[in-house]
Amino acid sequence: MIEAVCDCGAVRLEIETAPTEINDCQCTWCQRLGALWSYFQKDQVKIISTLGATETYLRGPKRIEFHRCRTCGLTSHWLPSDASLTRMGVNTRLMPREVRARASVFQGM
């Protein structure tokens, strides 16, 4: 089990397996954010936070909900705004460094 935790600990994600690939996304939003994304099926990730611990930002064509902690402001994950889609992204910057070090990094959009 891998854990991704925001700075204040209000938002935690538990992921079944460590990422093998990390996307250093080259879009302007992700570059400004400094996020490194790993992608999982929603049923592989358990989001542990109190109700209202995150706030969302819908970017561009509003297909992705970026979640960030209301307390410390760190972006933890994204979910598709269409609930029928099953893939989500987790910001691996919130995982331990040794987890990121074992994964290969690619640059995509």
N, CA, C and O of each residue as an XYZ file, in Angstrom:
436
protein
N       0.848     -1.174      0.000
C       0.000      0.000      0.000
C       0.899      1.244      0.000
O       1.831      1.351      0.797
N       0.603      2.171     -0.899
C       1.341      3.425     -1.006
C       0.422      4.539     -0.531
O      -0.779      4.526     -0.804
N       0.991      5.498      0.177
C       0.190      6.610      0.669
C       0.668      7.920      0.041
O       1.868      8.156     -0.099
N      -0.289      8.760     -0.332
C      -0.014     10.121     -0.795
C      -0.742     11.044      0.177
O      -1.950     10.916      0.380
N      -0.001     11.974      0.776
C      -0.557     12.802      1.840
C      -0.207     14.264      1.592
O       0.928     14.591      1.245
N      -1.198     15.143      1.775
C      -0.932     16.574      1.657
C      -0.096     17.031      2.847
O       0.146     16.245      3.764
N       0.344     18.268      2.851
C       1.240     18.779      3.884
C       0.636     18.731      5.283
O       1.322     18.373      6.241
N      -0.631     19.086      5.408
C      -1.256     19.140      6.733
C      -1.880     17.812      7.151
O      -2.277     17.653      8.305
N      -1.970     16.855      6.224
C      -2.514     15.538      6.537
C      -4.021     15.421      6.430
O      -4.577     14.357      6.702
N      -4.693     16.489      6.040
C      -6.156     16.453      5.932
C      -6.633     15.587      4.765
O      -7.741     15.051      4.802
N      -5.800     15.450      3.728
C      -6.149     14.640      2.563
C      -5.097     13.551      2.405
O      -3.905     13.828      2.274
N      -5.570     12.292      2.420
C      -4.698     11.139      2.230
C      -5.304     10.236      1.174
O      -6.520     10.052      1.113
N      -4.452      9.686      0.358
C      -4.879      8.702     -0.626
C      -4.078      7.436     -0.394
O      -2.859      7.488     -0.234
N      -4.756      6.306     -0.376
C      -4.095      5.011     -0.271
C      -4.236      4.317     -1.617
O      -5.343      4.147     -2.127
N      -3.109      3.919     -2.182
C      -3.075      3.314     -3.506
C      -2.575      1.883     -3.359
O      -1.610      1.624     -2.640
N      -3.236      0.961     -4.044
C      -2.917     -0.461     -3.920
C      -1.483     -0.790     -4.297
O      -0.828     -1.581     -3.619
N      -0.992     -0.193     -5.368
C       0.348     -0.510     -5.854
C       1.108      0.761     -6.183
O       0.513      1.788     -6.509
N       2.406      0.685     -6.095
C       3.254      1.828     -6.433
C       3.183      2.088     -7.942
O       3.023      1.152     -8.725
N       3.299      3.338     -8.344
C       3.307      3.624     -9.775
C       4.588      3.116    -10.425
O       5.663      3.141     -9.825
N       4.450      2.657    -11.654
C       5.630      2.253    -12.413
C       6.030      3.343    -13.401
O       7.176      3.399    -13.848
N       5.072      4.211    -13.740
C       5.314      5.332    -14.638
C       4.727      6.601    -14.031
O       3.683      6.580    -13.380
N       5.430      7.701    -14.263
C       4.992      9.012    -13.783
C       5.022      9.962    -14.965
O       5.990      9.998    -15.725
N       3.952     10.729    -15.113
C       3.863     11.696    -16.200
C       4.238     13.090    -15.691
O       3.576     13.644    -14.814
N       5.298     13.635    -16.251
C       5.654     15.033    -16.047
C       4.914     15.803    -17.142
O       5.509     16.216    -18.137
N       3.625     15.986    -16.944
C       2.750     16.562    -17.968
C       3.258     17.934    -18.414
O       3.652     18.765    -17.595
N       3.241     18.147    -19.711
C       3.787     19.369    -20.285
C       2.738     20.455    -20.541
O       3.069     21.495    -21.111
N       1.492     20.242    -20.136
C       0.498     21.298    -20.326
C       0.808     22.466    -19.390
O       1.480     22.287    -18.374
N       0.328     23.643    -19.725
C       0.654     24.833    -18.945
C       0.171     24.731    -17.505
O       0.852     25.212    -16.599
N      -0.985     24.117    -17.269
C      -1.509     23.998    -15.907
C      -0.590     23.123    -15.053
O      -0.179     23.530    -13.967
N      -0.269     21.934    -15.537
C       0.550     21.015    -14.748
C       1.958     21.555    -14.538
O       2.552     21.327    -13.484
N       2.504     22.268    -15.522
C       3.828     22.853    -15.355
C       3.797     23.933    -14.280
O       4.726     24.028    -13.478
N       2.757     24.740    -14.251
C       2.622     25.761    -13.198
C       2.413     25.110    -11.830
O       2.914     25.594    -10.815
N       1.681     24.030    -11.822
C       1.354     23.326    -10.588
C       2.559     22.574    -10.024
O       2.715     22.466     -8.808
N       3.402     22.059    -10.904
C       4.555     21.275    -10.479
C       4.210     19.839    -10.128
O       4.984     19.153     -9.459
N       3.055     19.387    -10.577
C       2.609     18.024    -10.271
C       3.310     17.005    -11.164
O       3.687     17.299    -12.299
N       3.473     15.812    -10.626
C       3.911     14.642    -11.382
C       2.804     13.611    -11.200
O       2.528     13.190    -10.076
N       2.170     13.203    -12.290
C       0.964     12.379    -12.201
C       1.231     10.894    -12.430
O       2.006     10.510    -13.306
N       0.583     10.092    -11.637
C       0.475      8.665    -11.921
C      -1.009      8.376    -12.072
O      -1.845      9.036    -11.455
N      -1.326      7.399    -12.887
C      -2.725      7.143    -13.243
C      -3.150      5.768    -12.744
O      -2.417      4.785    -12.848
N      -4.356      5.740    -12.199
C      -4.907      4.518    -11.621
C      -6.388      4.421    -11.954
O      -7.025      5.414    -12.305
N      -6.919      3.230    -11.840
C      -8.364      3.061    -11.875
C      -8.896      3.549    -10.522
O      -8.250      3.368     -9.490
N     -10.070      4.161    -10.542
C     -10.616      4.732     -9.308
C     -10.733      3.704     -8.190
O     -10.564      4.042     -7.019
N     -11.019      2.450     -8.540
C     -11.172      1.435     -7.490
C      -9.834      0.996     -6.884
O      -9.826      0.214     -5.933
N      -8.707      1.479     -7.411
C      -7.392      1.182     -6.855
C      -6.957      2.220     -5.818
O      -5.941      2.046     -5.145
N      -7.732      3.295     -5.694
C      -7.359      4.411     -4.823
C      -8.457      4.644     -3.788
O      -9.639      4.746     -4.119
N      -8.039      4.725     -2.546
C      -8.971      5.047     -1.470
C      -8.664      6.473     -1.012
O      -7.555      6.755     -0.556
N      -9.640      7.364     -1.132
C      -9.463      8.755     -0.722
C      -9.933      8.872      0.725
O     -11.091      8.601      1.043
N      -9.015      9.281      1.591
C      -9.312      9.387      3.010
C      -9.230     10.857      3.406
O      -8.142     11.424      3.508
N     -10.360     11.447      3.621
C     -10.416     12.835      4.072
C     -11.815     13.096      4.601
O     -12.756     12.368      4.287
N     -11.937     14.113      5.383
C     -13.260     14.465      5.889
C     -14.048     15.154      4.787
O     -13.470     15.697      3.845
N     -15.345     15.128      4.907
C     -16.214     15.780      3.933
C     -15.844     17.257      3.841
O     -15.752     17.946      4.857
N     -15.635     17.728      2.639
C     -15.290     19.131      2.432
C     -13.821     19.454      2.617
O     -13.447     20.626      2.608
N     -12.969     18.434      2.787
C     -11.533     18.680      2.981
C     -10.870     19.180      1.706
O      -9.836     19.846      1.762
N     -11.462     18.861      0.555
C     -10.888     19.336     -0.702
C     -11.844     20.304     -1.380
O     -13.052     20.297     -1.147
N     -11.259     21.128     -2.221
C     -12.048     21.945     -3.131
C     -11.574     21.618     -4.533
O     -10.450     21.154     -4.723
N     -12.423     21.857     -5.506
C     -12.076     21.457     -6.870
C     -11.946     22.673     -7.784
O     -12.523     23.735     -7.552
N     -11.167     22.459     -8.823
C     -11.006     23.435     -9.886
C     -11.257     22.709    -11.192
O     -10.595     21.716    -11.491
N     -12.213     23.199    -11.975
C     -12.503     22.628    -13.287
C     -11.786     23.476    -14.324
O     -12.078     24.661    -14.480
N     -10.851     22.864    -15.029
C     -10.027     23.600    -15.985
C     -10.476     23.349    -17.415
O     -11.006     22.287    -17.741
N     -10.254     24.347    -18.262
C     -10.484     24.205    -19.695
C     -11.897     23.772    -20.030
O     -12.866     24.407    -19.614
N     -12.015     22.676    -20.791
C     -13.350     22.211    -21.186
C     -14.112     21.536    -20.045
O     -15.171     20.949    -20.267
N     -13.579     21.619    -18.838
C     -14.254     21.148    -17.625
C     -14.495     19.642    -17.613
O     -15.555     19.168    -17.203
N     -13.491     18.906    -18.070
C     -13.579     17.447    -18.060
C     -12.857     16.818    -16.883
O     -13.055     15.640    -16.586
N     -12.011     17.606    -16.205
C     -11.229     17.087    -15.095
C     -11.418     17.976    -13.877
O     -11.319     19.200    -13.965
N     -11.691     17.345    -12.734
C     -11.803     18.051    -11.454
C     -10.477     17.893    -10.718
O     -10.146     16.797    -10.266
N      -9.725     18.967    -10.597
C      -8.498     18.948     -9.813
C      -8.866     19.198     -8.357
O      -9.527     20.189     -8.046
N      -8.443     18.304     -7.460
C      -8.752     18.426     -6.043
C      -7.529     18.929     -5.282
O      -6.411     18.456     -5.486
N      -7.766     19.891     -4.406
C      -6.696     20.380     -3.547
C      -7.206     20.512     -2.129
O      -8.402     20.692     -1.899
N      -6.299     20.423     -1.189
C      -6.643     20.511      0.228
C      -7.082     21.940      0.555
O      -6.409     22.902      0.185
N      -8.202     22.068      1.242
C      -8.687     23.391      1.659
C      -7.778     24.039      2.699
O      -7.772     25.263      2.832
N      -7.020     23.248      3.428
C      -6.192     23.795      4.497
C      -4.817     24.220      3.989
O      -4.444     25.385      4.125
N      -4.062     23.293      3.409
C      -2.693     23.613      2.992
C      -2.580     23.981      1.512
O      -1.562     24.532      1.093
N      -3.600     23.688      0.721
C      -3.617     24.098     -0.681
C      -2.944     23.162     -1.670
O      -2.941     23.446     -2.868
N      -2.374     22.057     -1.209
C      -1.691     21.162     -2.144
C      -2.681     20.365     -2.987
O      -3.687     19.866     -2.481
N      -2.381     20.254     -4.275
C      -3.212     19.474     -5.184
C      -2.866     18.004     -5.004
O      -1.709     17.603     -5.129
N      -3.887     17.207     -4.710
C      -3.663     15.802     -4.391
C      -3.982     14.863     -5.542
O      -3.278     13.877     -5.756
N      -5.053     15.168     -6.290
C      -5.482     14.235     -7.324
C      -6.457     14.915     -8.268
O      -6.922     16.028     -8.023
N      -6.752     14.214     -9.352
C      -7.825     14.666    -10.233
C      -8.751     13.500    -10.516
O      -8.353     12.335    -10.510
N      -9.995     13.856    -10.762
C     -11.033     12.899    -11.142
C     -11.724     13.408    -12.386
O     -11.841     14.620    -12.566
N     -12.190     12.515    -13.254
C     -12.952     12.973    -14.410
C     -14.308     13.513    -13.949
O     -14.917     12.957    -13.034
N     -14.778     14.582    -14.572
C     -16.091     15.123    -14.190
C     -17.215     14.188    -14.635
O     -18.319     14.251    -14.093
N     -16.949     13.326    -15.610
C     -17.905     12.306    -16.050
C     -17.693     11.069    -15.170
O     -16.695     10.365    -15.320
N     -18.619     10.806    -14.264
C     -18.483      9.720    -13.286
C     -18.375      8.337    -13.927
O     -17.932      7.393    -13.275
N     -18.771      8.203    -15.191
C     -18.678      6.894    -15.849
C     -17.240      6.548    -16.253
O     -16.940      5.388    -16.535
N     -16.361      7.538    -16.283
C     -14.954      7.291    -16.615
C     -14.238      6.794    -15.366
O     -14.513      7.272    -14.266
N     -13.333      5.854    -15.521
C     -12.771      5.159    -14.363
C     -11.323      5.502    -14.038
O     -10.817      5.083    -12.997
N     -10.650      6.247    -14.893
C      -9.248      6.583    -14.650
C      -9.141      7.886    -13.871
O      -9.909      8.822    -14.094
N      -8.176      7.934    -12.952
C      -7.917      9.151    -12.192
C      -6.414      9.364    -12.089
O      -5.626      8.460    -12.364
N      -6.031     10.564    -11.691
C      -4.623     10.875    -11.512
C      -4.314     11.187    -10.060
O      -5.119     11.803     -9.362
N      -3.143     10.759     -9.609
C      -2.668     11.042     -8.253
C      -1.350     11.797     -8.387
O      -0.473     11.405     -9.158
N      -1.221     12.877     -7.631
C       0.001     13.660     -7.647
C       1.079     12.914     -6.860
O       1.036     12.855     -5.632
N       2.039     12.352     -7.581
C       3.070     11.550     -6.921
C       4.026     12.398     -6.096
O       4.822     11.849     -5.334
N       3.972     13.707     -6.226
C       4.787     14.576     -5.363
C       4.374     14.416     -3.896
O       5.133     14.782     -2.998
N       3.178     13.872     -3.648
C       2.710     13.669     -2.281
C       3.064     12.279     -1.756
O       2.725     11.938     -0.623
N       3.741     11.482     -2.571
C       4.199     10.151     -2.174
C       5.640     10.257     -1.679
O       6.321     11.242     -1.964
N       6.109      9.252     -0.943
C       7.512      9.264     -0.517
C       8.467      9.299     -1.726
O       8.178      8.710     -2.767
N       9.579      9.979     -1.577
C      10.557     10.122     -2.671
C      11.019      8.774     -3.218
O      11.217      8.620     -4.423
N      11.188      7.809     -2.335
C      11.691      6.509     -2.799
C      10.691      5.818     -3.722
O      11.090      5.023     -4.572
N       9.413      6.103     -3.570
C       8.392      5.544     -4.474
C       8.566      6.156     -5.861
O       8.550      5.444     -6.865
N       8.731      7.481     -5.914
C       8.940      8.159     -7.204
C      10.236      7.694     -7.860
O      10.295      7.557     -9.081
N      11.265      7.453     -7.068
C      12.579      7.086     -7.610
C      12.545      5.747     -8.335
O      13.356      5.514     -9.231
N      11.626      4.869     -7.967
C      11.544      3.553     -8.602
C      10.739      3.565     -9.909
O      10.746      2.578    -10.644
N      10.055      4.660    -10.198
C       9.205      4.733    -11.389
C       9.936      5.460    -12.517
O      10.796      6.306    -12.273
N       9.582      5.120    -13.739
C      10.144      5.848    -14.884
C       9.274      7.082    -15.145
O       8.059      7.057    -14.951
N       9.926      8.154    -15.586
C       9.246      9.427    -15.835
C       9.174      9.656    -17.330
O      10.168      9.496    -18.039
N       7.989     10.034    -17.814
C       7.844     10.418    -19.212
C       7.180     11.789    -19.273
O       6.579     12.241    -18.299
N       7.293     12.435    -20.409
C       6.694     13.761    -20.597
C       5.586     13.649    -21.639
O       5.845     13.423    -22.821
N       4.373     13.807    -21.187
C       3.217     13.728    -22.074
C       2.254     14.855    -21.796
O       2.527     15.758    -21.005
N       1.133     14.782    -22.459
C       0.071     15.762    -22.224
C      -1.175     15.055    -21.775
O      -2.193     15.699    -21.522
